[in-house]
């Protein structure tokens, strides 16, 4: 089965056929570096990291661009509120995002362009649009004329007569549906010289210029969060294609992480920041939790769900270490056909994880029955799968990030919970309660669930 991906523009799953044989090109909308990253920010980066790994596993050379939006109204506002230079505020939070990506095992992009480093390319794109009659200058601003682009709204499904850009009406804008390519300079704000006066770029313009600078006029995959479909990606598509570029062949969008039913965002105040999360869970456990649901499915965050996912990851980890202890170093083998079929089906990570966990279960059964050859073969398949998913507990990265200490803790706690379960089965409730109390005193919270006891390290 060839890789199939859901294309937002086509509203259907399409077979992935790269524009250039042997190479896949991806542009991922990166962070607007206005603050500390939370798990809603990094989910998309993780989803596209898994896609990238699967494309590489499938034999493709992947060129991936993930940009940084380092000039934006929100950045200017937050920097001003903090009394810090806008560029220093952006650089500080850019490092925070890069640290989060690295901590969670994202492969580094081929290039990470900043918006402020591509002003020349943006000015050239604006000029192309003006020359072709799709843009106009007014009062130092430059606007894209939406009505001149016949397929505007095709990506998002917006009706032209219902379009609202969310921009304030300004003098010189011919149509309220038009969106800003270039913003005229305001006192105290950073600005760059252009033929239309000093100013700064509009958000949508930035990504079009950066994508085509590194990937060419046509490339394979444009990815981002579902909240970017309109207006950001709709406007990117319009201005790029109006300028004569083929632009993205496939549009992919990952869903939100929500908390209490609302999109996780700084404005709502329901932020689960990465630094705080990594004090409570290992990075590899957080990664596994965020990539297991389908990328187009919303994750309703809860501590209980993350704890349960972490327990599932520890079972994978413990199986591989058991086999390694019994039979020696475990190599990376071949992924099972069912696993490959799951990922080829629009990156079906829930089904892929099901294959992974079933293989671990079969491997443990083989090891318990002293079938070491079979157990080792299954362990090699497990390593192949977790390698593709970026969560291989035997890899150098996770071993270097404190995995050994956490594994010792996991083994001790799981052993005590097994003793507690046995005591409860024997109706020795005094012993079971004593074990639970010892764990609580040690800072381990235990929750009994239909799937067995789940534990977390308490704050």
C-alpha positions in Angstrom: 0.0 0.0 0.0 1.4 3.4 -0.9 1.3 6.3 1.6 -2.1 8.0 1.7 -2.6 11.4 3.2 -5.7 13.5 3.9 -5.4 16.7 1.8 -7.4 19.5 3.3 -7.7 21.2 -0.1 -9.1 18.1 -1.7 -11.1 17.1 1.4 -10.2 13.5 0.8 -7.3 11.0 1.3 -4.9 11.1 -1.7 -2.0 8.9 -2.6 1.2 10.7 -1.8 3.3 11.2 -5.0 6.2 13.6 -4.5 7.0 16.2 -7.1 10.5 15.0 -7.4 11.3 11.3 -7.5 13.2 10.1 -4.4 12.6 13.4 -2.5 9.9 14.7 -0.2 9.7 18.4 0.5 7.8 19.7 3.6 7.1 23.2 4.9 5.8 23.3 8.5 4.4 26.4 10.0 6.5 26.9 13.1 6.1 29.0 16.2 5.2 32.6 16.6 7.8 33.0 19.4 5.8 35.2 21.9 6.1 33.0 25.0 7.0 29.7 26.6 5.8 26.6 24.5 3.0 24.4 25.8 1.9 20.9 24.7 -0.6 22.4 22.2 2.3 24.1 20.4 4.5 21.0 20.2 1.9 18.5 19.1 2.0 19.5 15.5 5.8 19.4 15.4 5.7 15.9 16.8 3.1 14.8 14.3 5.1 16.0 11.4 8.3 14.6 12.9 6.7 11.1 12.8 5.6 11.7 9.2 9.1 12.8 8.3 10.6 9.7 9.9 8.1 7.5 8.0 9.0 9.1 4.7 12.7 8.5 5.4 12.0 4.9 6.5 10.2 4.5 3.1 13.3 5.5 1.3 12.8 9.2 0.6 15.3 12.0 1.1 13.3 14.6 3.1 13.8 18.3 2.9 11.9 19.9 5.8 11.6 23.6 6.5 10.1 24.8 9.8 10.0 28.6 10.1 10.1 30.9 13.0 7.8 33.9 13.1 9.9 36.5 14.9 8.1 39.6 14.0 4.4 39.9 14.9 1.8 42.1 16.7 1.7 39.7 19.7 5.5 39.6 20.0 5.7 43.4 19.9 2.9 43.7 22.5 4.3 41.2 24.9 7.8 42.6 24.7 6.5 46.1 25.3 4.5 44.9 28.4 7.7 43.3 29.7 9.8 46.3 29.0 12.2 44.3 26.8 13.4 44.8 23.2 11.2 42.9 20.7 14.1 41.1 19.1 15.4 39.9 22.5 11.9 38.7 23.5 11.6 36.8 20.2 15.1 35.3 20.5 14.5 34.2 24.1 11.4 32.3 23.2 12.7 30.9 20.0 15.4 29.2 22.1 12.6 27.9 24.4 10.8 26.4 21.5 14.0 24.8 20.0 14.8 23.4 23.4 11.3 21.9 23.6 11.5 20.3 20.1 14.9 18.8 20.9 13.9 17.5 24.3 10.9 15.7 22.8 13.0 14.1 20.1 12.1 16.1 17.0 14.7 15.7 14.3 16.2 19.1 13.4 14.7 20.7 10.3 16.8 21.0 7.2 16.6 24.8 7.7 14.9 27.0 10.3 14.3 30.4 8.6 13.3 33.5 10.5 10.8 35.9 9.0 13.1 38.9 9.6 15.8 37.3 7.6 13.7 37.2 4.4 12.4 40.7 3.9 14.0 40.9 0.4 12.2 37.9 -0.8 8.9 39.2 0.7 9.3 42.6 -1.2 10.0 40.7 -4.4 6.8 38.6 -3.9 4.8 41.7 -3.3 6.1 43.3 -6.4 5.1 40.3 -8.5 1.6 40.5 -7.1 1.3 44.2 -7.8 2.6 43.7 -11.4 0.1 41.0 -12.0 -2.8 43.0 -10.7 -3.4 41.0 -7.5 -2.2 43.5 -5.0 -2.2 47.3 -4.5 -0.5 49.9 -2.4 -2.4 52.4 -0.3 -1.2 54.8 2.5 2.0 52.9 2.9 0.2 49.5 3.2 0.0 46.8 0.5 -3.1 44.6 0.2 -3.9 41.5 -1.6 -7.1 41.9 -3.7 -9.1 38.8 -2.8 -11.7 39.2 -5.6 -8.9 38.9 -8.3 -8.2 35.3 -7.3 -10.9 33.0 -8.6 -10.3 30.0 -6.3 -10.1 32.0 -3.0 -11.8 30.0 -0.3 -11.1 26.6 -1.9 -8.8 25.4 0.9 -11.0 26.4 3.8 -14.4 26.2 2.2 -15.1 29.9 2.9 -17.7 31.6 0.7 -16.3 34.8 -0.8 -19.3 36.8 0.3 -18.8 35.6 3.9 -15.0 36.2 4.2 -13.9 38.1 7.3 -10.1 38.5 7.7 -10.2 39.7 11.3 -8.2 42.8 10.3 -9.3 46.3 11.2 -10.6 48.4 8.3 -8.0 51.0 7.3 -7.9 53.9 4.9 -7.1 52.9 1.4 -8.3 49.3 1.6 -10.6 48.8 -1.4 -12.5 45.8 -0.1 -12.8 44.7 3.6 -12.1 41.1 2.4 -8.6 42.1 1.2 -5.7 41.1 3.5 -2.5 42.9 4.4 0.7 42.0 2.7 2.8 44.9 4.1 2.0 47.1 7.1 3.0 50.7 7.1 5.4 51.8 9.8 4.1 53.0 13.2 6.1 55.0 15.7 8.3 52.9 17.9 7.8 49.7 15.8 10.6 48.0 13.8 10.4 48.7 10.1 12.2 48.0 6.8 12.5 50.2 3.7 10.4 49.2 0.6 9.2 51.0 -2.6 5.9 51.6 -0.8 7.4 53.1 2.4 8.9 51.8 5.6 7.0 49.1 7.4 6.9 45.4 8.3 5.5 42.2 6.7 2.1 40.7 7.2 2.1 37.2 8.7 0.7 35.4 5.7 3.3 36.9 3.3 6.2 35.7 5.5 5.5 32.0 5.1 4.9 32.1 1.3 8.3 33.8 0.9 10.2 31.5 3.1 8.6 28.3 1.7 9.4 29.1 -1.9 12.9 30.4 -1.0 14.0 26.9 0.2 11.6 24.5 -1.5 11.0 26.2 -4.8 7.8 27.4 -6.5 6.1 24.0 -6.0 6.7 21.6 -3.1 5.0 18.5 -1.6 3.5 19.1 1.9 2.5 22.2 3.8 1.6 21.3 7.4 0.3 23.2 10.4 -2.5 23.3 13.0 -6.1 23.2 12.0 -6.5 26.7 13.4 -4.3 27.9 10.6 -6.5 26.8 7.7 -8.2 30.2 7.7 -7.1 32.8 7.3 -3.4 32.0 7.3 -3.1 29.1 4.9 -5.9 30.3 2.7 -4.1 33.5 2.2 -0.7 31.9 1.8 -2.2 29.7 -1.0 -3.9 32.7 -2.7 -1.0 35.0 -2.8 1.5 32.3 -3.8 -0.7 30.9 -6.6 -1.7 34.4 -7.8 2.0 35.2 -8.2 2.4 32.1 -10.4 3.7 29.5 -8.0 2.2 26.0 -7.8 3.0 26.1 -4.1 1.8 23.1 -1.9 0.6 19.9 -3.5 -0.8 18.5 -0.2 -2.2 20.5 2.8 -2.1 18.7 6.1 -3.5 19.9 9.4 -3.2 18.5 12.9 -6.0 19.0 15.5 -5.8 20.8 18.8 -4.9 19.8 22.3 -7.8 20.8 24.5 -8.3 21.3 28.2 -11.8 21.2 29.6 -13.1 21.3 26.0 -11.3 24.4 24.9 -8.3 24.8 22.6 -5.1 25.2 24.6 -3.9 28.7 24.2 -2.2 31.4 26.2 -5.2 33.7 25.8 -7.4 31.3 27.6 -4.9 30.8 30.4 -5.2 27.0 30.2 -1.5 26.4 29.4 0.4 23.2 30.2 3.9 24.5 29.6 6.6 22.1 28.4 9.2 22.9 31.2 6.6 22.1 33.8 5.5 18.9 32.0 9.1 17.7 31.8 9.5 18.1 35.5 6.7 15.6 36.0 7.2 13.2 33.1 10.1 11.9 31.0 10.2 13.6 27.6 9.9 10.3 25.8 6.7 9.6 27.7 5.2 12.9 26.8 6.2 12.4 23.2 4.5 9.0 23.2 1.3 10.5 24.7 1.1 13.2 22.1 1.8 11.1 19.0 -0.4 8.1 19.8 -3.8 9.7 18.9 -4.4 10.3 15.2 -3.0 13.7 14.1 -6.4 14.8 12.9 -8.1 13.9 16.2 -8.4 16.3 19.1 -6.5 15.3 22.3 -8.5 16.1 25.5 -5.6 16.5 27.9 -5.8 15.0 31.4 -3.2 13.9 33.9 -4.9 10.5 34.1 -4.6 9.9 30.3 -1.0 11.0 30.3 -0.2 8.7 33.2 -1.9 5.7 31.5 0.0 6.4 28.3 3.3 6.6 30.3 2.5 3.2 31.9 2.0 1.8 28.4 5.3 3.2 27.3 7.1 1.6 30.3 5.7 -1.8 29.3 7.4 -1.4 25.9 10.6 -0.3 27.7 10.6 -3.1 30.2 10.1 -5.7 27.5 13.0 -4.5 25.5 15.2 -4.5 28.6 14.1 -7.9 29.6 15.0 -9.3 26.2 18.3 -7.5 26.2 19.1 -8.9 29.6 18.3 -12.4 28.5 19.7 -12.6 25.0 22.1 -9.7 24.6 21.9 -6.4 22.6 18.7 -6.1 20.5 19.1 -4.8 17.0 16.6 -2.8 15.0 14.7 -5.2 12.8 11.9 -4.8 10.3 8.5 -3.2 11.0 5.6 -5.6 10.8 3.4 -5.3 7.7 0.4 -4.3 9.9 2.4 -1.4 11.3 3.4 -0.2 7.9 -0.1 -0.4 6.7 -1.3 1.7 9.6 1.1 4.5 9.0 0.5 4.4 5.2 -3.2 4.9 6.0 -3.0 8.7 6.6 -0.4 8.2 9.4 -2.6 6.0 11.5 -0.7 6.1 14.7 -3.5 4.6 16.9 -3.4 1.5 14.8 0.4 1.5 14.7 0.6 1.7 18.5 -1.9 -1.2 18.7 0.4 -3.3 16.6 3.3 -2.2 18.8 1.6 -3.1 22.1 0.4 -6.5 20.7 3.9 -7.3 19.7 5.2 -6.5 23.1 2.5 -8.7 24.7 3.4 -11.6 22.4 7.1 -11.0 23.1 6.6 -11.1 26.9 4.6 -14.3 26.5 7.4 -15.8 24.4 10.0 -14.8 27.0 7.9 -16.2 29.9 7.8 -19.5 27.9 11.5 -19.5 27.5 11.2 -19.0 23.7 14.1 -16.7 23.6 14.6 -16.8 19.8 11.0 -15.8 19.2 11.1 -13.2 21.9 14.3 -11.7 20.3 12.7 -11.5 16.9 9.7 -9.8 18.3 11.9 -7.4 20.2 13.7 -6.5 17.0 10.4 -5.7 15.4 9.5 -3.6 18.4 12.7 -1.6 18.1 12.0 -1.0 14.4 8.5 0.4 15.3 9.7 2.6 18.2 12.5 3.9 16.0 10.1 5.1 13.4 8.0 6.7 16.1 11.0 8.3 17.7 10.5 6.7 21.1 13.1 3.9 21.1 14.1 3.5 24.8 17.4 1.8 23.8 18.4 4.7 21.5 21.3 7.0 22.6 19.0 10.0 22.9 16.7 8.7 25.5 19.4 6.9 27.5 21.2 10.3 27.7 18.1 12.0 29.1 17.9 10.2 32.4 16.1 7.1 31.0 18.1 4.7 33.2 17.2 6.4 36.5 13.5 6.7 35.5 13.5 3.0 34.4 14.9 2.0 37.8 12.1 3.9 39.5 9.5 2.4 37.2 10.8 -1.1 37.9 10.6 -0.6 41.6 7.1 0.9 41.6 5.7 -1.6 39.2 7.1 -4.4 41.3 5.5 -3.0 44.4 2.2 -2.6 42.6 2.4 -6.2 41.5 2.8 -7.2 45.1 -0.2 -5.1 46.0 -2.3 -6.7 43.3 -1.3 -10.1 44.6 -2.1 -9.2 48.1 -5.6 -7.9 47.1 -6.2 -11.1 45.1 -5.4 -13.0 48.3 -7.7 -10.7 50.2 -4.8 -9.5 52.3 -6.0 -5.9 52.3 -3.8 -4.8 55.2 -0.7 -5.6 53.2 -2.2 -4.0 50.0 -3.0 -0.8 52.0 0.4 -0.8 53.5 2.1 -0.9 50.1 -0.1 1.9 48.8 0.7 4.0 51.9 4.5 3.4 51.4 4.2 4.6 47.8 2.2 7.7 48.8 4.8 8.6 51.5 7.5 8.3 48.7 5.6 10.8 46.6 4.0 8.2 44.2 0.2 8.7 43.6 -1.6 5.5 42.7 -5.0 5.4 41.0 -6.9 2.1 40.6 -8.5 2.0 37.1 -10.4 -0.7 35.1 -7.0 -1.3 33.3 -5.1 -1.8 36.6 -3.3 0.6 38.9 -1.8 3.7 37.3 0.9 5.8 39.1 2.5 9.2 38.8 5.1 11.1 40.6 3.3 13.8 42.7 4.4 17.4 42.7 
